[in-house]
Amino acid sequence: MTKISVEVPDELLDDLDEHVGEDGKFVNRSEAVRASVRKTLDLLDEIDQRQGRLDDE
C-alpha cells in the first residue's frame, strides 16, 4: 500500500479523532481517511453519472 502525506487543519484533525479509537467508528486515522476518500469518490461518481459525465463500463 502506498503511503502519502497530507497537511490537515488542526480543527479537522480534532474532529476526525473524535471518530477514532475504542469508542469511535474507526480503529485508526488511516482507516478513517480511507473510508472518507472512498465515500467521497463514490458520491462524485454518482453525481457524474447523473450528469451524464460517466461512461458505463
C-alpha distance matrix in Angstrom:
0.0 3.8 6.5 9.8 13.3 15.9 19.6 20.8 24.6 25.7 27.3 24.2 22.3 25.4 25.4 21.7 22.5 25.4 23.0 20.8 22.0 24.4 26.6 23.9 22.1 18.6 17.5 15.9 15.4 11.7 12.6 15.6 14.0 11.7 14.9 16.9 15.0 15.2 18.8 19.7 18.4 20.3 23.4 23.3 23.2 26.2 28.0 27.5 28.7 31.8 32.5 32.3 29.6 27.1 27.8 27.8 25.8
3.8 0.0 3.8 6.6 10.3 13.2 16.9 18.6 22.4 23.9 25.8 22.8 21.1 24.5 24.7 21.3 22.3 25.4 23.5 21.4 23.0 25.8 27.8 25.0 23.3 19.8 19.0 16.8 15.5 11.9 13.7 16.1 13.7 12.0 15.6 16.9 14.5 15.5 19.1 19.2 18.0 20.5 23.2 22.6 22.9 26.1 27.5 26.8 28.5 31.5 31.8 31.8 28.7 26.6 27.6 28.0 26.3
6.5 3.8 0.0 3.8 7.0 10.1 13.7 15.5 19.3 20.6 22.8 20.0 18.1 21.4 22.1 18.8 19.6 23.0 21.5 19.3 21.0 24.1 26.0 23.3 22.1 18.5 17.7 14.8 13.1 10.0 12.7 14.6 12.2 11.5 15.3 16.1 14.2 16.0 19.2 19.1 18.6 21.4 23.6 23.2 24.0 27.1 28.2 27.8 29.8 32.5 32.8 33.1 30.1 28.3 29.7 30.4 29.0
9.8 6.6 3.8 0.0 3.8 6.7 10.3 12.5 16.3 18.1 20.3 17.6 16.1 19.7 20.4 17.4 18.7 22.1 21.0 19.3 21.5 24.9 26.4 23.4 22.3 19.1 18.7 15.6 13.0 10.4 13.4 14.4 11.3 11.5 15.2 15.1 13.0 15.5 18.4 17.6 17.3 20.5 22.3 21.5 22.9 25.9 26.5 26.3 28.6 31.1 31.1 31.7 28.5 27.2 28.9 30.0 29.0
13.3 10.3 7.0 3.8 0.0 3.8 7.0 9.6 13.3 15.0 17.6 15.3 13.7 17.4 18.5 16.1 17.2 20.7 20.2 18.7 21.0 24.6 25.9 23.1 22.5 19.4 19.2 15.6 12.6 11.1 14.5 14.8 11.7 13.0 16.4 15.7 14.2 17.2 19.6 18.5 18.9 22.2 23.4 22.7 24.6 27.4 27.6 27.7 30.3 32.4 32.3 33.3 30.1 29.2 31.2 32.5 31.8
15.9 13.2 10.1 6.7 3.8 0.0 3.8 6.3 9.9 12.2 14.5 12.3 11.3 15.1 16.1 14.0 15.7 19.0 18.8 18.0 20.7 24.4 25.2 22.2 21.6 19.0 19.4 15.9 12.4 11.6 14.7 14.0 10.8 12.8 15.8 14.2 12.9 16.5 18.2 16.7 17.5 20.9 21.6 20.8 23.2 25.8 25.6 25.9 28.8 30.6 30.3 31.7 28.7 28.1 30.5 32.0 31.7
19.6 16.9 13.7 10.3 7.0 3.8 0.0 3.8 6.8 9.3 11.9 10.4 9.8 13.3 14.7 13.5 15.1 18.3 18.8 18.3 21.1 24.9 25.4 22.5 22.4 20.2 20.8 17.2 13.6 13.7 16.8 15.5 12.6 15.3 17.8 15.7 15.1 18.8 20.0 18.2 19.6 23.0 23.1 22.4 25.1 27.4 26.9 27.5 30.6 32.0 31.6 33.3 30.4 30.2 32.9 34.5 34.6
20.8 18.6 15.5 12.5 9.6 6.3 3.8 0.0 3.8 6.3 8.3 6.6 6.4 9.9 11.0 10.3 12.1 15.0 15.7 15.8 18.8 22.5 22.5 19.6 19.8 18.0 19.0 15.7 12.0 13.0 15.6 13.6 11.2 14.5 16.3 13.9 14.1 17.9 18.4 16.8 18.9 21.9 21.6 21.4 24.4 26.3 25.8 26.9 29.8 30.9 30.8 32.8 30.2 30.1 33.0 34.4 34.7
24.6 22.4 19.3 16.3 13.3 9.9 6.8 3.8 0.0 3.8 5.5 5.4 6.4 8.7 10.1 10.7 12.4 14.7 16.2 16.8 19.8 23.4 23.0 20.3 20.9 19.6 20.9 17.8 14.3 16.0 18.3 15.8 13.9 17.5 18.7 16.0 16.8 20.5 20.4 18.7 21.2 24.0 23.2 23.1 26.4 27.9 27.1 28.5 31.6 32.2 32.0 34.4 32.0 32.2 35.3 36.8 37.4
25.7 23.9 20.6 18.1 15.0 12.2 9.3 6.3 3.8 0.0 3.8 5.4 5.0 6.0 8.6 9.7 10.4 12.6 14.8 15.2 17.8 21.2 20.8 18.6 19.8 18.7 19.7 16.7 13.6 16.1 18.3 15.8 14.8 18.6 19.6 17.3 18.7 22.2 22.0 20.8 23.5 26.1 25.3 25.7 29.0 30.2 29.7 31.4 34.2 34.8 34.9 37.3 35.1 35.1 38.2 39.4 40.0
27.3 25.8 22.8 20.3 17.6 14.5 11.9 8.3 5.5 3.8 0.0 3.8 5.4 5.1 6.3 8.6 9.9 11.0 13.4 14.7 17.6 20.8 19.7 17.4 18.5 18.2 19.8 17.3 14.4 17.1 18.6 15.6 15.0 18.8 19.0 16.5 18.3 21.6 20.8 19.6 22.8 25.0 23.8 24.5 27.9 28.7 28.0 30.1 32.8 33.1 33.4 36.0 34.1 34.2 37.5 38.6 39.5
24.2 22.8 20.0 17.6 15.3 12.3 10.4 6.6 5.4 5.4 3.8 0.0 3.8 5.4 5.1 6.1 8.6 10.1 11.4 12.8 16.1 19.5 18.5 15.7 16.2 15.6 17.5 15.0 11.8 14.1 15.5 12.3 11.4 15.1 15.4 12.7 14.5 17.8 17.1 16.0 19.1 21.3 20.3 21.1 24.3 25.3 24.8 26.8 29.5 29.9 30.3 32.8 30.9 30.7 33.9 35.0 35.8
22.3 21.1 18.1 16.1 13.7 11.3 9.8 6.4 6.4 5.0 5.4 3.8 0.0 3.8 5.4 4.9 6.1 8.8 10.2 10.5 13.5 17.0 16.7 14.1 15.0 13.7 15.0 12.1 9.0 11.7 13.6 10.9 10.4 14.2 15.0 13.1 14.9 18.1 18.0 17.4 20.3 22.5 22.1 23.0 25.9 27.1 27.1 28.9 31.4 32.2 32.7 35.0 32.9 32.4 35.4 36.2 36.6
25.4 24.5 21.4 19.7 17.4 15.1 13.3 9.9 8.7 6.0 5.1 5.4 3.8 0.0 3.8 5.4 5.1 6.6 9.3 10.1 12.7 15.8 15.0 12.9 14.6 14.1 15.4 13.2 10.9 14.2 15.5 12.7 13.2 16.9 17.0 15.3 17.7 20.6 20.1 19.8 22.9 24.7 24.1 25.4 28.4 29.2 29.2 31.3 33.7 34.1 34.9 37.4 35.5 35.1 38.1 38.8 39.4
25.4 24.7 22.1 20.4 18.5 16.1 14.7 11.0 10.1 8.6 6.3 5.1 5.4 3.8 0.0 3.8 5.4 5.3 7.3 9.4 12.5 15.5 13.9 11.4 12.5 12.7 14.9 13.2 11.0 14.1 14.6 11.2 12.0 15.6 15.0 13.0 15.8 18.4 17.3 17.2 20.6 22.0 21.1 22.7 25.7 26.2 26.2 28.6 30.8 31.1 32.1 34.6 33.0 32.6 35.7 36.3 37.0
21.7 21.3 18.8 17.4 16.1 14.0 13.5 10.3 10.7 9.7 8.6 6.1 4.9 5.4 3.8 0.0 3.8 5.4 5.6 6.8 10.3 13.6 12.8 9.7 10.2 9.6 11.6 9.8 7.4 10.4 10.8 7.6 8.5 12.1 11.7 10.3 13.1 15.6 15.0 15.3 18.4 19.9 19.6 21.2 23.9 24.7 25.1 27.3 29.3 30.0 31.1 33.3 31.6 30.8 33.7 34.1 34.6
22.5 22.3 19.6 18.7 17.2 15.7 15.1 12.1 12.4 10.4 9.9 8.6 6.1 5.1 5.4 3.8 0.0 3.8 5.3 5.0 7.7 11.1 10.6 8.4 10.1 9.3 10.4 8.5 7.2 10.9 11.5 9.1 10.8 14.1 14.0 13.3 16.1 18.4 18.1 18.8 21.7 23.1 23.1 24.8 27.3 28.1 28.8 30.9 32.8 33.6 34.8 36.9 35.2 34.2 37.0 37.3 37.5
25.4 25.4 23.0 22.1 20.7 19.0 18.3 15.0 14.7 12.6 11.0 10.1 8.8 6.6 5.3 5.4 3.8 0.0 3.8 5.7 8.0 10.4 8.7 6.7 9.0 9.7 11.5 10.8 10.2 13.7 13.5 10.7 13.0 16.1 15.1 14.3 17.7 19.5 18.5 19.5 22.7 23.6 23.2 25.4 27.9 28.2 28.9 31.4 33.1 33.5 35.0 37.3 35.9 35.0 37.9 37.9 38.4
23.0 23.5 21.5 21.0 20.2 18.8 18.8 15.7 16.2 14.8 13.4 11.4 10.2 9.3 7.3 5.6 5.3 3.8 0.0 3.8 6.8 9.2 7.6 4.3 5.4 6.3 8.8 8.9 8.7 11.7 10.6 7.9 10.8 13.3 11.9 11.7 15.2 16.5 15.6 17.1 20.2 20.7 20.7 23.1 25.3 25.5 26.6 29.1 30.5 31.1 32.8 34.9 33.6 32.4 35.1 34.9 35.3
20.8 21.4 19.3 19.3 18.7 18.0 18.3 15.8 16.8 15.2 14.7 12.8 10.5 10.1 9.4 6.8 5.0 5.7 3.8 0.0 3.8 7.1 7.3 4.5 6.0 4.8 5.8 5.5 6.4 9.6 8.8 7.2 10.4 12.6 12.0 12.7 15.7 17.0 16.9 18.6 21.2 22.0 22.6 24.7 26.7 27.3 28.6 30.8 32.1 33.2 34.8 36.6 35.1 33.6 36.1 35.8 35.8
22.0 23.0 21.0 21.5 21.0 20.7 21.1 18.8 19.8 17.8 17.6 16.1 13.5 12.7 12.5 10.3 7.7 8.0 6.8 3.8 0.0 3.8 5.5 5.0 7.4 6.3 5.3 6.3 8.7 11.5 10.8 10.3 13.5 15.3 14.8 16.0 18.9 19.9 20.1 22.0 24.4 25.0 25.9 28.2 29.8 30.5 32.0 34.1 35.3 36.4 38.2 39.9 38.4 36.8 39.0 38.6 38.3
24.4 25.8 24.1 24.9 24.6 24.4 24.9 22.5 23.4 21.2 20.8 19.5 17.0 15.8 15.5 13.6 11.1 10.4 9.2 7.1 3.8 0.0 3.8 5.6 8.1 8.1 7.0 9.3 12.2 14.7 13.3 13.2 16.7 18.0 17.1 18.7 21.7 22.2 22.1 24.5 26.8 27.0 27.9 30.5 32.0 32.3 34.1 36.3 37.2 38.2 40.3 42.0 40.7 38.9 41.1 40.3 40.0
26.6 27.8 26.0 26.4 25.9 25.2 25.4 22.5 23.0 20.8 19.7 18.5 16.7 15.0 13.9 12.8 10.6 8.7 7.6 7.3 5.5 3.8 0.0 3.8 7.0 8.6 9.2 11.3 13.4 16.2 14.6 13.5 17.1 18.7 17.2 18.2 21.6 22.2 21.4 23.7 26.4 26.4 26.8 29.6 31.3 31.2 32.8 35.4 36.3 36.9 39.0 41.0 39.9 38.3 40.7 40.0 40.1
23.9 25.0 23.3 23.4 23.1 22.2 22.5 19.6 20.3 18.6 17.4 15.7 14.1 12.9 11.4 9.7 8.4 6.7 4.3 4.5 5.0 5.6 3.8 0.0 3.8 5.6 7.4 9.1 10.6 13.3 11.5 9.9 13.5 15.2 13.5 14.4 17.9 18.5 17.8 19.9 22.7 22.7 23.1 25.9 27.6 27.7 29.2 31.7 32.7 33.4 35.4 37.3 36.2 34.7 37.1 36.5 36.7
22.1 23.3 22.1 22.3 22.5 21.6 22.4 19.8 20.9 19.8 18.5 16.2 15.0 14.6 12.5 10.2 10.1 9.0 5.4 6.0 7.4 8.1 7.0 3.8 0.0 3.8 7.0 9.1 10.4 12.3 9.6 8.1 11.8 12.8 10.6 11.9 15.3 15.4 14.6 17.2 19.7 19.4 20.1 23.0 24.4 24.4 26.2 28.6 29.4 30.2 32.4 34.2 33.1 31.4 33.7 33.0 33.1
18.6 19.8 18.5 19.1 19.4 19.0 20.2 18.0 19.6 18.7 18.2 15.6 13.7 14.1 12.7 9.6 9.3 9.7 6.3 4.8 6.3 8.1 8.6 5.6 3.8 0.0 3.8 5.6 7.3 8.7 6.2 5.6 9.4 10.3 9.0 10.9 13.8 14.1 14.3 16.7 18.8 19.1 20.2 22.7 24.0 24.7 26.5 28.5 29.4 30.7 32.6 34.2 32.7 30.9 33.0 32.4 32.2
17.5 19.0 17.7 18.7 19.2 19.4 20.8 19.0 20.9 19.7 19.8 17.5 15.0 15.4 14.9 11.6 10.4 11.5 8.8 5.8 5.3 7.0 9.2 7.4 7.0 3.8 0.0 3.8 7.2 8.4 6.6 7.8 11.0 11.6 11.4 13.6 16.0 16.4 17.2 19.5 21.3 21.8 23.3 25.5 26.7 27.7 29.6 31.3 32.3 33.8 35.7 37.0 35.4 33.3 35.3 34.6 34.0
15.9 16.8 14.8 15.6 15.6 15.9 17.2 15.7 17.8 16.7 17.3 15.0 12.1 13.2 13.2 9.8 8.5 10.8 8.9 5.5 6.3 9.3 11.3 9.1 9.1 5.6 3.8 0.0 3.8 5.5 5.5 6.5 8.9 10.3 11.0 12.6 14.6 15.8 16.9 18.7 20.4 21.6 23.0 24.7 26.2 27.5 29.1 30.6 32.0 33.6 35.1 36.5 34.6 32.7 34.8 34.6 34.0
15.4 15.5 13.1 13.0 12.6 12.4 13.6 12.0 14.3 13.6 14.4 11.8 9.0 10.9 11.0 7.4 7.2 10.2 8.7 6.4 8.7 12.2 13.4 10.6 10.4 7.3 7.2 3.8 0.0 3.8 5.5 5.1 6.1 8.6 9.9 10.5 12.3 14.2 15.4 16.4 18.3 20.0 21.1 22.5 24.3 25.8 27.0 28.4 30.2 31.7 32.9 34.4 32.3 30.8 33.1 33.2 32.8
11.7 11.9 10.0 10.4 11.1 11.6 13.7 13.0 16.0 16.1 17.1 14.1 11.7 14.2 14.1 10.4 10.9 13.7 11.7 9.6 11.5 14.7 16.2 13.3 12.3 8.7 8.4 5.5 3.8 0.0 3.8 5.4 5.2 6.1 8.6 9.9 10.6 12.2 14.2 15.3 16.5 18.3 20.0 21.1 22.5 24.4 25.8 26.8 28.5 30.4 31.6 32.7 30.4 28.6 30.6 30.7 30.0
12.6 13.7 12.7 13.4 14.5 14.7 16.8 15.6 18.3 18.3 18.6 15.5 13.6 15.5 14.6 10.8 11.5 13.5 10.6 8.8 10.8 13.3 14.6 11.5 9.6 6.2 6.6 5.5 5.5 3.8 0.0 3.8 5.5 5.1 6.1 8.5 9.9 10.5 12.2 14.2 15.4 16.5 18.4 20.0 21.1 22.6 24.4 25.7 26.9 28.8 30.3 31.4 29.5 27.5 29.4 29.1 28.4
15.6 16.1 14.6 14.4 14.8 14.0 15.5 13.6 15.8 15.8 15.6 12.3 10.9 12.7 11.2 7.6 9.1 10.7 7.9 7.2 10.3 13.2 13.5 9.9 8.1 5.6 7.8 6.5 5.1 5.4 3.8 0.0 3.8 5.5 5.2 6.2 8.7 10.0 10.7 12.2 14.3 15.4 16.6 18.4 20.0 21.2 22.7 24.3 25.8 27.2 28.7 30.2 28.4 26.8 29.1 29.0 28.9
14.0 13.7 12.2 11.3 11.7 10.8 12.6 11.2 13.9 14.8 15.0 11.4 10.4 13.2 12.0 8.5 10.8 13.0 10.8 10.4 13.5 16.7 17.1 13.5 11.8 9.4 11.0 8.9 6.1 5.2 5.5 3.8 0.0 3.8 5.5 5.1 6.1 8.6 9.9 10.5 12.2 14.2 15.3 16.4 18.3 20.0 21.1 22.3 24.2 25.8 26.9 28.3 26.2 24.7 27.1 27.4 27.3
11.7 12.0 11.5 11.5 13.0 12.8 15.3 14.5 17.5 18.6 18.8 15.1 14.2 16.9 15.6 12.1 14.1 16.1 13.3 12.6 15.3 18.0 18.7 15.2 12.8 10.3 11.6 10.3 8.6 6.1 5.1 5.5 3.8 0.0 3.8 5.4 5.2 6.2 8.6 9.9 10.6 12.3 14.3 15.4 16.5 18.5 20.1 21.0 22.4 24.5 25.8 26.7 24.6 22.7 24.7 24.7 24.3
14.9 15.6 15.3 15.2 16.4 15.8 17.8 16.3 18.7 19.6 19.0 15.4 15.0 17.0 15.0 11.7 14.0 15.1 11.9 12.0 14.8 17.1 17.2 13.5 10.6 9.0 11.4 11.0 9.9 8.6 6.1 5.2 5.5 3.8 0.0 3.8 5.5 5.1 6.2 8.6 10.0 10.6 12.3 14.3 15.4 16.6 18.5 20.0 21.1 22.8 24.4 25.7 24.0 22.1 24.2 23.9 23.8
16.9 16.9 16.1 15.1 15.7 14.2 15.7 13.9 16.0 17.3 16.5 12.7 13.1 15.3 13.0 10.3 13.3 14.3 11.7 12.7 16.0 18.7 18.2 14.4 11.9 10.9 13.6 12.6 10.5 9.9 8.5 6.2 5.1 5.4 3.8 0.0 3.8 5.4 5.2 6.1 8.6 9.9 10.6 12.2 14.2 15.4 16.6 18.3 19.9 21.2 22.6 24.2 22.5 21.1 23.7 23.9 24.3
15.0 14.5 14.2 13.0 14.2 12.9 15.1 14.1 16.8 18.7 18.3 14.5 14.9 17.7 15.8 13.1 16.1 17.7 15.2 15.7 18.9 21.7 21.6 17.9 15.3 13.8 16.0 14.6 12.3 10.6 9.9 8.7 6.1 5.2 5.5 3.8 0.0 3.8 5.5 5.1 6.1 8.5 9.9 10.5 12.2 14.2 15.3 16.3 18.2 20.0 21.0 22.2 20.1 18.6 21.1 21.6 21.8
15.2 15.5 16.0 15.5 17.2 16.5 18.8 17.9 20.5 22.2 21.6 17.8 18.1 20.6 18.4 15.6 18.4 19.5 16.5 17.0 19.9 22.2 22.2 18.5 15.4 14.1 16.4 15.8 14.2 12.2 10.5 10.0 8.6 6.2 5.1 5.4 3.8 0.0 3.8 5.5 5.2 6.2 8.7 10.0 10.6 12.4 14.4 15.3 16.4 18.5 20.0 20.9 19.0 17.0 19.2 19.1 19.1
18.8 19.1 19.2 18.4 19.6 18.2 20.0 18.4 20.4 22.0 20.8 17.1 18.0 20.1 17.3 15.0 18.1 18.5 15.6 16.9 20.1 22.1 21.4 17.8 14.6 14.3 17.2 16.9 15.4 14.2 12.2 10.7 9.9 8.6 6.2 5.2 5.5 3.8 0.0 3.8 5.5 5.1 6.2 8.7 9.9 10.6 12.4 14.2 15.3 16.7 18.5 19.9 18.6 16.9 19.5 19.4 20.1
19.7 19.2 19.1 17.6 18.5 16.7 18.2 16.8 18.7 20.8 19.6 16.0 17.4 19.8 17.2 15.3 18.8 19.5 17.1 18.6 22.0 24.5 23.7 19.9 17.2 16.7 19.5 18.7 16.4 15.3 14.2 12.2 10.5 9.9 8.6 6.1 5.1 5.5 3.8 0.0 3.8 5.4 5.1 6.2 8.6 9.9 10.6 12.3 14.2 15.5 16.6 18.3 16.6 15.6 18.6 19.2 20.2
18.4 18.0 18.6 17.3 18.9 17.5 19.6 18.9 21.2 23.5 22.8 19.1 20.3 22.9 20.6 18.4 21.7 22.7 20.2 21.2 24.4 26.8 26.4 22.7 19.7 18.8 21.3 20.4 18.3 16.5 15.4 14.3 12.2 10.6 10.0 8.6 6.1 5.2 5.5 3.8 0.0 3.8 5.4 5.0 6.1 8.6 9.8 10.4 12.1 14.2 15.2 16.2 14.1 12.6 15.3 16.0 16.7
20.3 20.5 21.4 20.5 22.2 20.9 23.0 21.9 24.0 26.1 25.0 21.3 22.5 24.7 22.0 19.9 23.1 23.6 20.7 22.0 25.0 27.0 26.4 22.7 19.4 19.1 21.8 21.6 20.0 18.3 16.5 15.4 14.2 12.3 10.6 9.9 8.5 6.2 5.1 5.4 3.8 0.0 3.8 5.4 5.1 6.3 8.7 9.8 10.5 12.4 14.3 15.2 13.9 12.0 14.5 14.4 15.4
23.4 23.2 23.6 22.3 23.4 21.6 23.1 21.6 23.2 25.3 23.8 20.3 22.1 24.1 21.1 19.6 23.1 23.2 20.7 22.6 25.9 27.9 26.8 23.1 20.1 20.2 23.3 23.0 21.1 20.0 18.4 16.6 15.3 14.3 12.3 10.6 9.9 8.7 6.2 5.1 5.4 3.8 0.0 3.8 5.4 5.1 6.3 8.6 9.8 10.7 12.4 14.2 13.4 12.4 15.5 15.9 17.6
23.3 22.6 23.2 21.5 22.7 20.8 22.4 21.4 23.1 25.7 24.5 21.1 23.0 25.4 22.7 21.2 24.8 25.4 23.1 24.7 28.2 30.5 29.6 25.9 23.0 22.7 25.5 24.7 22.5 21.1 20.0 18.4 16.4 15.4 14.3 12.2 10.5 10.0 8.7 6.2 5.0 5.4 3.8 0.0 3.8 5.4 5.1 6.1 8.5 9.9 10.5 12.2 10.5 10.0 13.4 14.6 16.5
23.2 22.9 24.0 22.9 24.6 23.2 25.1 24.4 26.4 29.0 27.9 24.3 25.9 28.4 25.7 23.9 27.3 27.9 25.3 26.7 29.8 32.0 31.3 27.6 24.4 24.0 26.7 26.2 24.3 22.5 21.1 20.0 18.3 16.5 15.4 14.2 12.2 10.6 9.9 8.6 6.1 5.1 5.4 3.8 0.0 3.8 5.4 5.0 6.0 8.6 9.8 10.3 8.9 7.2 10.2 11.0 12.8
26.2 26.1 27.1 25.9 27.4 25.8 27.4 26.3 27.9 30.2 28.7 25.3 27.1 29.2 26.2 24.7 28.1 28.2 25.5 27.3 30.5 32.3 31.2 27.7 24.4 24.7 27.7 27.5 25.8 24.4 22.6 21.2 20.0 18.5 16.6 15.4 14.2 12.4 10.6 9.9 8.6 6.3 5.1 5.4 3.8 0.0 3.8 5.5 5.1 6.2 8.6 9.9 9.8 8.6 11.6 11.8 14.2
28.0 27.5 28.2 26.5 27.6 25.6 26.9 25.8 27.1 29.7 28.0 24.8 27.1 29.2 26.2 25.1 28.8 28.9 26.6 28.6 32.0 34.1 32.8 29.2 26.2 26.5 29.6 29.1 27.0 25.8 24.4 22.7 21.1 20.1 18.5 16.6 15.3 14.4 12.4 10.6 9.8 8.7 6.3 5.1 5.4 3.8 0.0 3.8 5.4 5.2 6.2 8.6 8.5 8.9 12.4 13.6 16.4
27.5 26.8 27.8 26.3 27.7 25.9 27.5 26.9 28.5 31.4 30.1 26.8 28.9 31.3 28.6 27.3 30.9 31.4 29.1 30.8 34.1 36.3 35.4 31.7 28.6 28.5 31.3 30.6 28.4 26.8 25.7 24.3 22.3 21.0 20.0 18.3 16.3 15.3 14.2 12.3 10.4 9.8 8.6 6.1 5.0 5.5 3.8 0.0 3.8 5.5 5.0 6.1 4.9 5.4 9.2 11.0 13.8
28.7 28.5 29.8 28.6 30.3 28.8 30.6 29.8 31.6 34.2 32.8 29.5 31.4 33.7 30.8 29.3 32.8 33.1 30.5 32.1 35.3 37.2 36.3 32.7 29.4 29.4 32.3 32.0 30.2 28.5 26.9 25.8 24.2 22.4 21.1 19.9 18.2 16.4 15.3 14.2 12.1 10.5 9.8 8.5 6.0 5.1 5.4 3.8 0.0 3.8 5.4 5.0 5.7 4.9 7.7 8.6 11.8
31.8 31.5 32.5 31.1 32.4 30.6 32.0 30.9 32.2 34.8 33.1 29.9 32.2 34.1 31.1 30.0 33.6 33.5 31.1 33.2 36.4 38.2 36.9 33.4 30.2 30.7 33.8 33.6 31.7 30.4 28.8 27.2 25.8 24.5 22.8 21.2 20.0 18.5 16.7 15.5 14.2 12.4 10.7 9.9 8.6 6.2 5.2 5.5 3.8 0.0 3.8 5.5 7.6 8.3 11.0 11.8 15.3
32.5 31.8 32.8 31.1 32.3 30.3 31.6 30.8 32.0 34.9 33.4 30.3 32.7 34.9 32.1 31.1 34.8 35.0 32.8 34.8 38.2 40.3 39.0 35.4 32.4 32.6 35.7 35.1 32.9 31.6 30.3 28.7 26.9 25.8 24.4 22.6 21.0 20.0 18.5 16.6 15.2 14.3 12.4 10.5 9.8 8.6 6.2 5.0 5.4 3.8 0.0 3.8 5.5 7.9 10.8 12.7 16.2
32.3 31.8 33.1 31.7 33.3 31.7 33.3 32.8 34.4 37.3 36.0 32.8 35.0 37.4 34.6 33.3 36.9 37.3 34.9 36.6 39.9 42.0 41.0 37.3 34.2 34.2 37.0 36.5 34.4 32.7 31.4 30.2 28.3 26.7 25.7 24.2 22.2 20.9 19.9 18.3 16.2 15.2 14.2 12.2 10.3 9.9 8.6 6.1 5.0 5.5 3.8 0.0 3.8 5.7 7.7 9.8 13.3
29.6 28.7 30.1 28.5 30.1 28.7 30.4 30.2 32.0 35.1 34.1 30.9 32.9 35.5 33.0 31.6 35.2 35.9 33.6 35.1 38.4 40.7 39.9 36.2 33.1 32.7 35.4 34.6 32.3 30.4 29.5 28.4 26.2 24.6 24.0 22.5 20.1 19.0 18.6 16.6 14.1 13.9 13.4 10.5 8.9 9.8 8.5 4.9 5.7 7.6 5.5 3.8 0.0 3.8 6.6 9.7 12.6
27.1 26.6 28.3 27.2 29.2 28.1 30.2 30.1 32.2 35.1 34.2 30.7 32.4 35.1 32.6 30.8 34.2 35.0 32.4 33.6 36.8 38.9 38.3 34.7 31.4 30.9 33.3 32.7 30.8 28.6 27.5 26.8 24.7 22.7 22.1 21.1 18.6 17.0 16.9 15.6 12.6 12.0 12.4 10.0 7.2 8.6 8.9 5.4 4.9 8.3 7.9 5.7 3.8 0.0 3.8 6.4 9.1
27.8 27.6 29.7 28.9 31.2 30.5 32.9 33.0 35.3 38.2 37.5 33.9 35.4 38.1 35.7 33.7 37.0 37.9 35.1 36.1 39.0 41.1 40.7 37.1 33.7 33.0 35.3 34.8 33.1 30.6 29.4 29.1 27.1 24.7 24.2 23.7 21.1 19.2 19.5 18.6 15.3 14.5 15.5 13.4 10.2 11.6 12.4 9.2 7.7 11.0 10.8 7.7 6.6 3.8 0.0 3.8 6.2
27.8 28.0 30.4 30.0 32.5 32.0 34.5 34.4 36.8 39.4 38.6 35.0 36.2 38.8 36.3 34.1 37.3 37.9 34.9 35.8 38.6 40.3 40.0 36.5 33.0 32.4 34.6 34.6 33.2 30.7 29.1 29.0 27.4 24.7 23.9 23.9 21.6 19.1 19.4 19.2 16.0 14.4 15.9 14.6 11.0 11.8 13.6 11.0 8.6 11.8 12.7 9.8 9.7 6.4 3.8 0.0 3.8
25.8 26.3 29.0 29.0 31.8 31.7 34.6 34.7 37.4 40.0 39.5 35.8 36.6 39.4 37.0 34.6 37.5 38.4 35.3 35.8 38.3 40.0 40.1 36.7 33.1 32.2 34.0 34.0 32.8 30.0 28.4 28.9 27.3 24.3 23.8 24.3 21.8 19.1 20.1 20.2 16.7 15.4 17.6 16.5 12.8 14.2 16.4 13.8 11.8 15.3 16.2 13.3 12.6 9.1 6.2 3.8 0.0
